[in-house]
């Protein structure tokens, strides 16, 4: 018997964009620094090694987040068009969580790439506290640096995403 999508365990990856240049024509147009491109590709390889294969990606429409997505997808070998979101660019934690709740119900794995401090707050808010102890410790002690990513599972559908509803299974920060 096939599990319905409403009861399937979903996976959510929350990622902060990679290291960007300090300046650009505008904040939205800041490009990735060379280190950022390398770190994003490494993050993609790490996600592939973890068996993460998103069927949807929600990416801020800022240049640095789009370039992060491109390098992550290239490093992982994914061929997926992201949904670019101007709302995610300016979103605070509550608005970002609202965007997650709008995810297509058929999506089983979602990768979100945004900005700090929002991505850090979202990761901390979603964590139910019962996940991988090492990942939780790393999230708390290392903060959420550029290219940082937190991988969660969600037992309900996307409309149930909220504070304390996701289990942290891993946290990764590259060596860059």
Contact map, one row per residue, 1 for C-alpha under 8 A:
11100000000000000000000000000000000000000000000000000000000000000000000000000000000000000000000000000000000000000000000000000000000000000000000000000000000000000000000000000000
11110000000000000000000000000000000000000000000000000000000000000000000000000000000000000000000000000000000000000000000000000000000000000000000000000000000000000000000000000000
11111011000000000000000000000000000000000000000000000000000000000000000000000000000000000000000000000000000000000000000000000000000000000000000000000000000000000000000000000000
01111111000000000000000000000000000000000000000000000000000000000000000000000000000000000000000000000000000000000000000000000000000000000000000000000000000000000000000000000000
00111111000000000000000000000000000000000000000000000000000000000000000000000000000000000000000000000000110100000000000000000000000000000000000000000000000010000000000000000000
00011111000000000000000000000000000000000000000000000000000000000000000000000000000000000000000000000000100000000000000000000000000000000000000000000000000110000000000000000000
00111111100000000000000000000000000000000000000000000000000000000000000000000000000000000000000000000000000000000000000000000000000000000000000000000000001110000000000000000000
00111111110000000000000000000000000000000000000000000000000000000000000000000000000000000000000000000000000100000000000000000000000000000000000000000000001110000000000000000000
00000011111000000000000000000000000000000000000000000000000000000000000000000000000000000000000000000000000100000000000000000000000000000000000000000000111100000000000000000000
00000001111100000000000000000000000000000000000000000000000000000000000000000000000000000000000000000000001110000000000000000000000000000000000000000000111110000000000000000000
00000000111110000000000000000000000000000000000000000000000000000000000000000000000000000000000000000000000111000000000000000000000000000000000000000011110000000000000000000000
00000000011111000000000000000000000000000000000000000000000000000000000000000000000000000000000000000000000011110000000000000000000000000000000000000011110000000000000000000000
00000000001111100000000000000000000000000000000000000000000000000000000000000000000000000000000000000000000011110000000000000000000000000000000000001111000000000000000000000000
00000000000111110000000000000000000000000000000000000000000000000000000000000000000000000000000000000000000000111100001001100000000000000000000000001110000000000000000000000000
00000000000011111000000000000000000000000000000000000000000000000000000000000000000000000000000000000000000000111100001000000000000000000000000000111100000000000000000000000000
00000000000001111100000000000000000000000000000000000000000000000000000000000000000000000000000000000000000000001111001100000000000000000000000111111000000000000000000000000000
00000000000000111110000000000000000000000000000000000000000000011001000000000000000000000000000000000000000000001110000000000000000000000000000001110000000000000000000000000000
00000000000000011111000000000001000110110000000000000000000000011001000000000000000000000000000000000000000000000000000000000000000000000000000001110000000000000000000000000000
00000000000000001111100000000001101110100000000000000000000000000000000000000000000000000000000000000000000000000000000000000000000000000000000001100000000000000000000000000000
00000000000000000111110000000111100100000000000000000000000000010000000000000000000000000000000000000000000000000000000000000000000000000000000000000000000000000000000000000000
00000000000000000011111100000111100000000000000000000000000000000000000000000000000000000000000000000000000000000000000000000000000000000000000000000000000000000000000000000000
00000000000000000001111100000100000000000000000000000000000000000000000000000000000000000000000000000000000000000000000000000000000000000000000000000000000000000000000000000000
00000000000000000000111111100100000000000000000000000000000000000000000000000000000000000000000000000000000000000000000000000000000000000000000000000000000000000000000000000000
00000000000000000000111111101110000000000000000000000000000000000000000000000000000000000000000000000000000000000000000000000000000000000000000000000000000000000000000000000000
00000000000000000000001111101100000000000000000000000000000000000000000000000000000000000000000000000000000000000000000000000000000000000000000000000000000000000000000000000000
00000000000000000000001111111100000000000000000000000000000000000000000000000000000000000000000000000000000000000000000000000000000000000000000000000000000000000000000000000000
00000000000000000000001111111100000000000000000000000000000001000000000000000000000000000000000000000000000000000000000000000000000000000000000000000000000000000000000000000000
00000000000000000000000001111100000000000000000000000000000011110000000000000000000000000000000000000000000000000000000000000000000000000000000000000000000000000000000000000000
00000000000000000000000111111110000000000000000000000000000001110000000000000000000000000000000000000000000000000000000000000000000000000000000000000000000000000000000000000000
00000000000000000001111111111111000000000000000000000000000001110000000000000000000000000000000000000000000000000000000000000000000000000000000000000000000000000000000000000000
00000000000000000001100100001111100000000000000000000000000000110010000000000000000000000000000000000000000000000000000000000000000000000000000000000000000000000000000000000000
00000000000000000111100000000111111110000000000000000000000000110011000000000000000000000000000000000000000000000000000000000000000000000000000000000000000000000000000000000000
00000000000000000011100000000011111110000000000000000000000000000000000000000000000000000000000000000000000000000000000000000000000000000000000000000000000000000000000000000000
00000000000000000000000000000001111111000000000000000000000000000000000000000000000000000000000000000000000000000000000000000000000000000000000000000000000000000000000000000000
00000000000000000010000000000001111111100000000000000000000000000000000000000000000000000000000000000000000000000000000000000000000000000000000000000000000000000000000000000001
00000000000000000111000000000001111111110000000000000000000000000001000000000000000000000000000000000000000000000000000000000000000000000000000001100000000000000000000000000000
00000000000000000110000000000001111111111000000000000000000000000011001000000000000000000000000000000000000000000000000000000000000000000000000000000000000000000000000000000000
00000000000000000000000000000000011111111100000000000000000000000000001000000000000000000000000000000000000000000000000000000000000000000000000000000000000000000000000000000001
00000000000000000110000000000000001111111110000000000000000000000000000000000000000000000000000000000000000000000000000000000000000000000000000000100000000000000000000000000111
00000000000000000100000000000000000111111111000000000000000000000001101100100000000000000000000000000000000000000000000000000000000000000000000000100000000000000000000000000000
00000000000000000000000000000000000011111111100000000000000000000000001111110000000000000000000000000000000000000000000000000000000000000000000000000000000000000000000000000000
00000000000000000000000000000000000001111111110000000000000000000000000100100000000000000000000000000000000000000000000000000000000000000000000000000000000000000000000000000100
00000000000000000000000000000000000000111111111000000000000000000000000100100000000000000000000000000000000000000000000000000000000000000000000000100000000000000000000000011100
00000000000000000000000000000000000000011111111100000000000000000000001111111000000000000000000000000000000000000000000000000000000000000000000000000000000000000000000000000000
00000000000000000000000000000000000000001111111110000000000000000000000100110000000000000000000000000000000000000000000000000000000000000000000000000000000000000000000000000000
00000000000000000000000000000000000000000111111111000000000000000000000000010000000000000000000000000000000000000000000000000000000000000000000000000000000000000000000000000000
00000000000000000000000000000000000000000011111111111000000000000000000000010000000000000000000000000000000000000000000000000000000000000000000000000000000000000000000000000000
00000000000000000000000000000000000000000001111111111000000000000000000000011000000000000000000000000000000000000000000000000000000000000000000000000000000000000000000000000000
00000000000000000000000000000000000000000000111111110000000000000000000000000000000000000000000000000000000000000000000000000000000000000000000000000000000000000000000000000000
00000000000000000000000000000000000000000000011111110000000000000000000000000000000000000000000000000000000000000000000000000000000000000000000000000000000000000000000000000000
00000000000000000000000000000000000000000000001111111000000000000000000000000000000000000000000000000000000000000000000000000000000000000000000000000000000000000000000000000000
00000000000000000000000000000000000000000000001111111100000000000000000000000000000000000000000000000000000010000000000000000000000000000000000000000000000000000000000000000000
00000000000000000000000000000000000000000000001100111110000000000000000000000100000000000000000000000000000010000000000000000000000000000000000000000000000000000000000000000000
00000000000000000000000000000000000000000000000000011111100000000000000000000000000000000000000000000000000111100000000000000000000000000000000000000000000000000000000000000000
00000000000000000000000000000000000000000000000000001111100000000000000000000001000000000000000000000000001111000000000000000000000000000000000000000000000000000000000000000000
00000000000000000000000000000000000000000000000000000111110000000000000000000001111000000000000000000000001011100000000000000000000000000000000000000000000000000000000000000000
00000000000000000000000000000000000000000000000000000111111000000000000000000001111000000000000000000000000001111000000000000000000000000000000000000000000000000000000000000000
00000000000000000000000000000000000000000000000000000001111100000000000000000000011110000000000000000000000001111000000000000000000000000000000000000000000000000000000000000000
00000000000000000000000000000000000000000000000000000000111110001100100000000000011110010000000000000000000000011100000000000000000000000000000000000000000000000000000000000000
00000000000000000000000000000000000000000000000000000000011111001100000000000000000111111000000000000000000000001110000000000000000000000000000000000000000000000000000000000000
00000000000000000000000000010000000000000000000000000000001111101100000000000000000111011000000000000000000000000000000000000000000000000000000000000000000000000000000000000000
00000000000000000000000000111100000000000000000000000000000111111100000000000000000001001000000000000000000000000000000000000000000000000000000000000000000000000000000000000000
00000000000000000000000000011111000000000000000000000000000011111110000000000000000000000000000000000000000000000000000000000000000000000000000000000000000000000000000000000000
00000000000000001101000000011111000000000000000000000000000001111111000000000000000000000000000000000000000000000000000000000000000000000000000000000000000000000000000000000000
00000000000000001100000000000000000000000000000000000000001111111111100000000000000000000000000000000000000000001100000000000000000000000000000000000000000000000000000000000000
00000000000000000000000000000000000000000000000000000000001111111111110000000000000100000000000000000000000000000000000000000000000000000000000000000000000000000000000000000000
00000000000000000000000000000011000010000000000000000000000000111111111000000000000000000000000000000000000000000000000000000000000000000000000000000000000000000000000000000000
00000000000000001100000000000001000110010000000000000000000000011111111100000000000000000000000000000000000000001000000000000000000000000000000000000000000000000000000000000000
00000000000000000000000000000000000000010000000000000000001000001111111110000000010000000000000000000000000000001000000000000000000000000000000000000000000000000000000000000000
00000000000000000000000000000000000000000000000000000000000000000111111111000000000000000000000000000000000000000000000000000000000000000000000000000000000000000000000000000000
00000000000000000000000000000000000011011001000000000000000000000011111111100000000000000000000000000000000000000000000000000000000000000000000000000000000000000000000000000000
00000000000000000000000000000000000000011111100000000000000000000001111111110000000000000000000000000000000000000000000000000000000000000000000000000000000000000000000000000000
00000000000000000000000000000000000000001001000000000000000000000000111111111111000000000000000000000000000000000000000000000000000000000000000000000000000000000000000000000000
00000000000000000000000000000000000000001001000000000000000000000000011111111100000000000000000000000000000000000000000000000000000000000000000000000000000000000000000000000000
00000000000000000000000000000000000000011111100000000000000000000000001111111100000000000000000000000000000000000000000000000000000000000000000000000000000000000000000000000000
00000000000000000000000000000000000000001001111100000000000000000000000111111100000000000000000000000000000000000000000000000000000000000000000000000000000000000000000000000000
00000000000000000000000000000000000000000001000100000000000000000000000011111110000000000000000000000000000000000000000000000000000000000000000000000000000000000000000000000000
00000000000000000000000000000000000000000000000000001000000000000000000011111111000000000000000000000000000000000000000000000000000000000000000000000000000000000000000000000000
00000000000000000000000000000000000000000000000000000000000000000000000010001111100000000000000000000000000000000000000000000000000000000000000000000000000000000000000000000000
00000000000000000000000000000000000000000000000000000011100000000000000010000111110000000000000000000000000000000000000000000000000000000000000000000000000000000000000000000000
00000000000000000000000000000000000000000000000000000001100000000000000000000011111000000000000000000000000000000000000000000000000000000000000000000000000000000000000000000000
00000000000000000000000000000000000000000000000000000001111000000000100000000001111100000000000000000000000000000000000000000000000000000000000000000000000000000000000000000000
00000000000000000000000000000000000000000000000000000001111000000000000000000000111110000000000000000000000000000000000000000000000000000000000000000000000000000000000000000000
00000000000000000000000000000000000000000000000000000000011110000100000000000000011111000000000000000000000000000000000000000000000000000000000000000000000000000000000000000000
00000000000000000000000000000000000000000000000000000000011110000000000000000000001111111000000000000000000000000000000000000000000000000000000000000000000000000000000000000000
00000000000000000000000000000000000000000000000000000000000111000000000000000000000111111100000000000000000000000000000000000000000000000000000000000000000000000000000000000000
00000000000000000000000000000000000000000000000000000000000100000000000000000000000011111110000000000000000000000000000000000000000000000000000000000000000000000000000000000000
00000000000000000000000000000000000000000000000000000000001110000000000000000000000011111110001100100000000000000100000000000000000000000000000000000000000000000000000000000000
00000000000000000000000000000000000000000000000000000000000111000000000000000000000011111110000000000000000000000110000000000000000000000000000000000000000000000000000000000000
00000000000000000000000000000000000000000000000000000000000000000000000000000000000001111111000000000000000000000000000000000000000000000000000000000000000000000000000000000000
00000000000000000000000000000000000000000000000000000000000000000000000000000000000000111111111100000000000000000000010000000000000000000000000000000000000000000000000000000000
00000000000000000000000000000000000000000000000000000000000000000000000000000000000000000111111100000000000000000000010000000000000000000000000000000000000000000000000000000000
00000000000000000000000000000000000000000000000000000000000000000000000000000000000000000011111110000000000000000000011011000000000000000000000000000000000000000000000000000000
00000000000000000000000000000000000000000000000000000000000000000000000000000000000000000011111111000000000000000000000000000000000000000000000000000000000000000000000000000000
00000000000000000000000000000000000000000000000000000000000000000000000000000000000000010011111111100000000000000000000000000000000000000000000000000000000000000000000000000000
00000000000000000000000000000000000000000000000000000000000000000000000000000000000000010011111111110000000000000000010001000000000000000000000000000000000000000000000000000000
00000000000000000000000000000000000000000000000000000000000000000000000000000000000000000000111111111000000000000000000001000000000000000000000000000000000000001100000000000000
00000000000000000000000000000000000000000000000000000000000000000000000000000000000000000000011111111100000000000000000000000000000000000000000000000000000000000000000000000000
00000000000000000000000000000000000000000000000000000000000000000000000000000000000000010000001111111110000000000000000000000000000000000000000000000000000000000000000000000000
00000000000000000000000000000000000000000000000000000000000000000000000000000000000000000000000111111110000000000000000000000000000000000000000000000000000001101000000000000000
00000000000000000000000000000000000000000000000000000000000000000000000000000000000000000000000011111110000000000000000000000000000000000000000000000000000001111000000000000000
00000000000000000000000000000000000000000000000000000000000000000000000000000000000000000000000001111111000000000000000000000000000000000000000000000000000001100000000000000000
00000000000000000000000000000000000000000000000000000000000000000000000000000000000000000000000000111111101000000000000000000000000000000000000000000000000001100000000000000000
00000000000000000000000000000000000000000000000000000000000000000000000000000000000000000000000000000111111000000000000000000000000000000000000000000000000001000000000000000000
00001100000000000000000000000000000000000000000000000000000000000000000000000000000000000000000000000011111100000000000000000000000000000000000000000000000011000000000000000000
00001000000000000000000000000000000000000000000000000000000000000000000000000000000000000000000000000001111100000000000000000000000000000000000000000000000000000000000000000000
00000000010000000000000000000000000000000000000000000011000000000000000000000000000000000000000000000011111111000000000000000000000000000000000000000000000000000000000000000000
00001001111000000000000000000000000000000000000000000110000000000000000000000000000000000000000000000000111111000000000000000000000000000000000000000000000000000000000000000000
00000000011110000000000000000000000000000000000000011111000000000000000000000000000000000000000000000000001111100000000000000000000000000000000000000000000000000000000000000000
00000000001110000000000000000000000000000000000000000111110000000000000000000000000000000000000000000000001111110000000000000000000000000000000000000000000000000000000000000000
00000000000111100000000000000000000000000000000000000101110000000000000000000000000000000000000000000000000011111000000000000000000000000000000000000000000000000000000000000000
00000000000111100000000000000000000000000000000000000000111000000000000000000000000000000000000000000000000001111100000000000000000000000000000000000000000000000000000000000000
00000000000001111000000000000000000000000000000000000000111100001001100000000000000000000000000000000000000000111110000000000000000000000000000000000000000000000000000000000000
00000000000001111000000000000000000000000000000000000000001100001000000000000000000000011000000000000000000000011111011000000000000000000000000000000000000000000000000000000000
00000000000000011000000000000000000000000000000000000000000100000000000000000000000000001000000000000000000000001111111000000000000000000000000000000000000000000000000000000000
00000000000000010000000000000000000000000000000000000000000000000000000000000000000000000000000000000000000000000111111100000000000000000000000100000000000000000000000000000000
00000000000000000000000000000000000000000000000000000000000000000000000000000000000000000000000000000000000000000011111110000000000000000000000000000000000000000000000000000000
00000000000000000000000000000000000000000000000000000000000000000000000000000000000000000011100100000000000000000111111111000000000000000000000000000000000000000000000000000000
00000000000001110000000000000000000000000000000000000000000000000000000000000000000000000000100000000000000000000111111111100000000000000000000100000000000000000000000000000000
00000000000000010000000000000000000000000000000000000000000000000000000000000000000000000000000000000000000000000001111111110000000000000000001100000000000000000000000000000000
00000000000000000000000000000000000000000000000000000000000000000000000000000000000000000000100000000000000000000000111111111000000000000000000000000000000000000000000000000000
00000000000001000000000000000000000000000000000000000000000000000000000000000000000000000000100110000000000000000000011111111100000000000000000000000000000000000000000000000000
00000000000001000000000000000000000000000000000000000000000000000000000000000000000000000000000000000000000000000000001111111110000000000000000000000100000000000000000000000000
00000000000000000000000000000000000000000000000000000000000000000000000000000000000000000000000000000000000000000000000111111110000000000000000000000000000000000000000000000000
00000000000000000000000000000000000000000000000000000000000000000000000000000000000000000000000000000000000000000000000011111110000000000000000000000000000000000111000000000000
00000000000000000000000000000000000000000000000000000000000000000000000000000000000000000000000000000000000000000000000001111111000000000000000000000000000000001111111000000000
00000000000000000000000000000000000000000000000000000000000000000000000000000000000000000000000000000000000000000000000000111111111000000000000000000001000000000011111100000000
00000000000000000000000000000000000000000000000000000000000000000000000000000000000000000000000000000000000000000000000000000111111000000000000000000000000000000011111100000000
00000000000000000000000000000000000000000000000000000000000000000000000000000000000000000000000000000000000000000000000000000011111000010000000000000000000000000001001100000000
00000000000000000000000000000000000000000000000000000000000000000000000000000000000000000000000000000000000000000000000000000011111110000000000000000000000000000000001100000000
00000000000000000000000000000000000000000000000000000000000000000000000000000000000000000000000000000000000000000000000000000011111110110000000000000000000000000000001110000000
00000000000000000000000000000000000000000000000000000000000000000000000000000000000000000000000000000000000000000000000000000000011111110000000000000000000000000000000111000000
00000000000000000000000000000000000000000000000000000000000000000000000000000000000000000000000000000000000000000000000000000000011111111000000000000000000000000000000000000000
00000000000000000000000000000000000000000000000000000000000000000000000000000000000000000000000000000000000000000000000000000000000111111100000000000000000000000000000001000000
00000000000000000000000000000000000000000000000000000000000000000000000000000000000000000000000000000000000000000000000000000000001111111110000000000000000000000000000111100000
00000000000000000000000000000000000000000000000000000000000000000000000000000000000000000000000000000000000000000000000000000000101111111111000000000000000000000000000101100000
00000000000000000000000000000000000000000000000000000000000000000000000000000000000000000000000000000000000000000000000000000000000011111111100000000000000000000000000000000000
00000000000000000000000000000000000000000000000000000000000000000000000000000000000000000000000000000000000000000000000000000000000001111111111000000000000000000000000000100000
00000000000000000000000000000000000000000000000000000000000000000000000000000000000000000000000000000000000000000000000000000000000000111111111100000100000000000000000000100000
00000000000000000000000000000000000000000000000000000000000000000000000000000000000000000000000000000000000000000000000000000000000000011111111000000000000000000000000000000000
00000000000000000000000000000000000000000000000000000000000000000000000000000000000000000000000000000000000000000000000000000000000000001111111000000000000000000000000000000000
00000000000000000000000000000000000000000000000000000000000000000000000000000000000000000000000000000000000000000000000000000000000000000111111110000000000000000000000000000000
00000000000000000000000000000000000000000000000000000000000000000000000000000000000000000000000000000000000000000000000100000000000000000111111110000000000000000000000000000000
00000000000000010000000000000000000000000000000000000000000000000000000000000000000000000000000000000000000000000001001100000000000000000010011111011000000000000000000000000000
00000000000000010000000000000000000000000000000000000000000000000000000000000000000000000000000000000000000000000000000000000000000000000000011111110000000000000000000000001000
00000000000000011110000000000000000100000000000000000000000000000000000000000000000000000000000000000000000000000000000000000000000000000000000111110000000000000000000000000000
00000000000000111110000000000000000100110010000000000000000000000000000000000000000000000000000000000000000000000000000000000000000000000000000011111000000000000000000000001100
00000000000000111100000000000000000000000000000000000000000000000000000000000000000000000000000000000000000000000000000000000000000000000000000111111100000000000000000000111100
00000000000011110000000000000000000000000000000000000000000000000000000000000000000000000000000000000000000000000000000000000000000000000000000100111110000000000000000000111000
00000000000011100000000000000000000000000000000000000000000000000000000000000000000000000000000000000000000000000000000000100000000000000010000000011111000000000000000111110000
00000000001111000000000000000000000000000000000000000000000000000000000000000000000000000000000000000000000000000000000000000000000000000000000000001111100000000000000111100000
00000000001110000000000000000000000000000000000000000000000000000000000000000000000000000000000000000000000000000000000000000010000000000000000000000111110000000000011111000000
00000000111100000000000000000000000000000000000000000000000000000000000000000000000000000000000000000000000000000000000000000000000000000000000000000011111000000000011110000000
00000000111100000000000000000000000000000000000000000000000000000000000000000000000000000000000000000000000000000000000000000000000000000000000000000001111111001000111000000000
00000011110000000000000000000000000000000000000000000000000000000000000000000000000000000000000000000000000000000000000000000000000000000000000000000000111110000000110000000000
00000111110000000000000000000000000000000000000000000000000000000000000000000000000000000000000000000000000000000000000000000000000000000000000000000000011111111000000000000000
00001111010000000000000000000000000000000000000000000000000000000000000000000000000000000000000000000000100000000000000000000000000000000000000000000000011111111000000000000000
00000000000000000000000000000000000000000000000000000000000000000000000000000000000000000000000000011111100000000000000000000000000000000000000000000000010111111000000000000000
00000000000000000000000000000000000000000000000000000000000000000000000000000000000000000000000000011110000000000000000000000000000000000000000000000000000111111000000000000000
00000000000000000000000000000000000000000000000000000000000000000000000000000000000000000000000000001000000000000000000000000000000000000000000000000000000111111100100000000000
00000000000000000000000000000000000000000000000000000000000000000000000000000000000000000000000010011000000000000000000000000100000000000000000000000000010111111110110000000000
00000000000000000000000000000000000000000000000000000000000000000000000000000000000000000000000010000000000000000000000000001100000000000000000000000000000000011111110000000000
00000000000000000000000000000000000000000000000000000000000000000000000000000000000000000000000000000000000000000000000000001111000000000000000000000000000000001111110000000000
00000000000000000000000000000000000000000000000000000000000000000000000000000000000000000000000000000000000000000000000000001111100000000000000000000000000000000111111000000000
00000000000000000000000000000000000000000000000000000000000000000000000000000000000000000000000000000000000000000000000000000111000000000000000000000000011000011111111000000000
00000000000000000000000000000000000000000000000000000000000000000000000000000000000000000000000000000000000000000000000000000111000000000000000000000001111000001111111100000000
00000000000000000000000000000000000000000000000000000000000000000000000000000000000000000000000000000000000000000000000000000111111000000000000000000001110000000001111110000000
00000000000000000000000000000000000000000000000000000000000000000000000000000000000000000000000000000000000000000000000000000011111100110000000000000111100000000000011111100000
00000000000000000000000000000000000000000000000000000000000000000000000000000000000000000000000000000000000000000000000000000000001100100000000000000111100000000000001111100000
00000000000000000000000000000000000000000000000000000000000000000000000000000000000000000000000000000000000000000000000000000000000101110000000000000111000000000000000111110000
00000000000000000000000000000000000000000000000000000000000000000000000000000000000000000000000000000000000000000000000000000000000000110110000000011110000000000000000111111000
00000000000000000000000000000000000000000010000000000000000000000000000000000000000000000000000000000000000000000000000000000000000000000000000000011100000000000000000001111100
00000000000000000000000000000000000000000010000000000000000000000000000000000000000000000000000000000000000000000000000000000000000000000000000010111000000000000000000000111110
00000000000000000000000000000000000000100110000000000000000000000000000000000000000000000000000000000000000000000000000000000000000000000000000000110000000000000000000000011111
00000000000000000000000000000000000000100000000000000000000000000000000000000000000000000000000000000000000000000000000000000000000000000000000000000000000000000000000000001111
00000000000000000000000000000000001001100000000000000000000000000000000000000000000000000000000000000000000000000000000000000000000000000000000000000000000000000000000000000111
